[in-house]
Every structure is written in C-alpha cells, then in structure tokens.
Amino acid sequence: MIATLLFVAFLLMMLVGVPIGAALGLAGAACIALANTDAQWFGLLAVPQNFYAGLGKYPLLAIPMFVLVGSIFDRSGVALRLVNFAIAIVGRGSGMLPLVAIAVAMFLGGISGSGPANAAAVGAVMIAAMSRAGYPAAYSASVVGAAAATDILIPPSVAFIVYSVLVPGASVPALFAAGMVPGVLAGLALMIPAVWLARKHKMGALESTLPRPPFWKSFREATWGLAAPVLILGGMRAGWFTPTEAAVVAVFYGLFVGMCIHRTIKVRDLFVILRESGELSAVILLVVSLAGIFAYSLSTLGVIDPVTRAIVNSGLGEYGVLALLILLLITVGMFLDGVSIFLIFVPLLLPIVQYYKWDPVWFGVILTLKVALGQFTPPLAVNLMVSCRIAKVRMEETVRWVGWMLFSMFVVMVLVIAFPELALWLPRKLGY
C-alpha cells in the first residue's frame, strides 16, 4: 500500500508541475514517515542523512567542473573555429553543413559533459550558417538537437558519472572508454539520414556558392580546440589525473584558450559564466541528493525485490525482459531528463542486471544510449528544445525530420545490444 502511494504521490506531483527533484524528495519522505509511525520523529531523521549521503560522493565533484567547461567553451569561439576547419576538410555541397554540424557536436562531446550546452554552442554557429545556405530552420534544429545527443556517450559524460555513483561495479574510466565506440557509431548513424534528407529534398542550394575556408589557416585556428579532448582523455589514460581532476584541468585550459589565445572571454564575462554553471550544477546535484531519499524509501519499503521477481518470473526470458525495459525507458525518456531517469530507475533495474549477470558497464552504455534518444524525442527533448529556440521554430515542425534520426540511433542501440563487444572491447583493451 505505502509502496503504491510512493509512486502515485511522485506522479501526481509531477503532473501538477512540482520540480522533479522536489517530487522525488517529498514522495520519499512522506512514505518514510507513513512506514515509521511508531518511530521517533516518524523515521524522518533518515531524510537528512540520505540527502547528504547522496551528495557526498567523490565522482560527483566532476559534474560542476564539466558543466563549467561546457559554458567556457560555449563562449570561447572554439565551436566556430572547429566548424571552419571541418568545412575546409569536407568542402561545400548539399548535405555537407549538416555533416559538419554532427561532426563538431561529436568533437565537443569530448570537452563538455552537457547535451544542452553542446546544442547551444553548435546551434549558435551552425543554425545561422545552414539558414544562409538555404536549409529549412526546422531541419537545422533537428540536426543540431540530434547531434548534441552524442555528448552523453562520448566522454566526458555527466550521465556516466551519475551512473558510476549508483552502480559500484562500473568505474568512471571504464564507462568513459565503453561509450567511445557507440558514441562514434551514433554520430556516423546520424550523418546518413541528415545527408540523405538534404539531398533528397534539395536543401542547401546556396551552400555550393559559399567560399571554402583555406585548410591550413582554419587548421591553425582550430588547433587549440582540437587539443582539448586529447589533453582531457589522454591525461586520464596516462594516469596524470583522475576524471574529477581532468575536469579541473579542462576548466583552466578553456579559460586560457578563451582569455589568452582567442581573447573571446573578458574578465567581466567570468561572473556570468560562473553564475550560469553554478545554477545548472546546483540543479543537477540537488536532484541527485533528493533522489537519494527516494532510493532509500524504495529499499526500506521493500519495493525493489517484488518488482524484480515480477519481471524475472514474467516468462519473457532474458531478451524479452531487455526489450520490455527498453520500451519502458523509451516511453519515460519522452518526459524525463537523463539524470532523473538514472536516479529513479537504476536502483530498480540493478537487481535485474545482477540476476541475468549482465555486464554493468555494458548496461550503462545501453541505458545512456536510451537517454541520448530521449534528449531529442518529443515532447520533452531538452536538446531539441534548445536548438528550436535558437532556430525560432516550434518543436512540432521538426517531427518529419527528427524521426529519421531517432531511427538511425535506435539501430545503433540494437547493434550494441546484439554485439556487447562494441562497448566492452575498448575498456578491456585499456585495462579498465
């Protein structure tokens, strides 16, 4: 009864517009009180304990730093220089600008851990450029929104950090390495429908008339941006710093590039950058902390074991259960952001992962791929929301374009499910 009330209260608060973090915390606290009516303070002393326990985890220190990195590189002018370099490589022609947008978004995924920040950085440059070349605004928004979704797969990734906190058997370096190949495959898969749609509908008629940037000049200008993922990921692999320390190094590197090299960031801009990053980080970490109360109530109320037994004994078999979970998460991903999905469902799904002896790193990649799909699946698509705002179009106008890109990334997810080595080969090769 109380367990049912937990989910009903959570859903009702969500429907009336209560923020996700507050809904998680309040529903969890209410059910703890109802389950401990005979205890001192109704057992609510466990609430602050679990709040601090949810926050006091070392890997979470990386989240504010990577959010700050995303904000810094958004303002540093790195995205524009990477775009010019990419155009210098692939040239001009129908479908080339969408290809460049996806490639740059993938590359920036190795700098920032935030999908919306990636969408904002790439969209600010590419949507205007694609508009000048004759691409419809709804199509441009679809490409940028989908491309930015690769951000949570290509390291560093805030989603992987949150998952590693929730699943002890999955380390951050192993998850970072596991996400690399699926992330690249997802980006390549997005390029196929993007280029095909552009050429089929004869978009970008003016693109071939635009000048092609000189190769060596654009390469020199993009060098500092190109070096960023090498420094971050290479430093972690060489053992120079942990993922958390890598985030701090990336912050100082981004500030150096923005303030000293490109001179696009002034001292007066620092307050705005720090404020925006602080607000976003506070929201993420607050949700994580309040979700700790929800997870505690799940475990103490005995919800997890009955749900696990019901799913395992459903007669669907291993792959049937996996298909059911994917369908569930696809549905949920339309309405919730990635971090919230992890915080709500990973405690419920972990016993199922353990029962079937699925590799927790592999399952983390599958879950993250699903979350990536959710980032540009209407009606709640955070990346698509950002790109639509930049393009000044309604989200409904993107459906005819974004559907093809959703399908192509879904195919990648199926491939990773069918061939786990796509995710597990690189971590094993690197010794994680």
Buried (B, 14 or more C-beta within 10 A) or exposed (E): EBBEBBBEBBEEBBEEEBBBBBBBBBBBBBBBBBBBEEEEEBBBEBBEEBBEBBBEBEBBBBBBBBBBBBBBBBBBBBBBBBBBBBBBBBEBBBBBBBBBBBBBBBBBBBBBBBBBBBBBBBBBBBBEBBBEBBBBBBBBBBBBBBBBBBBBBBBBBBBBBBBBBBBEBBBBBBBBBBBBBBBBBBBBBBBBBBBBBBEEEEBBEEBEEBEBBEEEEBBEBBEBBBEBBEBBBEBBBEEEBBBBBBBBBBBEBBBBBBBEBBEBBEEEBBEEBEEBBBEBBEBBBBBBBBBBBBBBBBEBBEBBEEBBEEBBEEEEEEEEBBEEBBEEBBEBBBBBBBBBBBBBBBBBBBBBBEBBEBBBBBBBBBBBBBBBBBBBBBEBBBBBBBBBBBBEBEBEBBEEBBBBBBEBBBBBBEBBBEEBEBBBBBBEEBEB
